[in-house]
């Protein structure tokens, strides 16, 4: 099986389509979603056609569509066993607060 590598555009399109499908499943118009979320109708139209939107507006839309909790997976730590196996850091080392590489 050949692994398909997704890029930023692919993820943006996937999120755009899932948000639109969720809106339609809830029987909401774009104007109805704008009213519920507080995001302008123009921003919603642009998002549904191009996938472009600010993070703040995306989170407002997710809240209005009842799927804000889906963002808990973003940047989530991987399985601690995997981290310990492949990491050069010591297991009980405190979490970094700054990066050192540019």
PyMOL commands that set and color helices and strands:
alter all, ss='L'
color gray80, all
select helices_A, chain A and resi 8-25+30-37+41-50+55-64+68-73+80-86
alter helices_A, ss='H'
color red, helices_A
deselect
rebuild
show_as cartoon
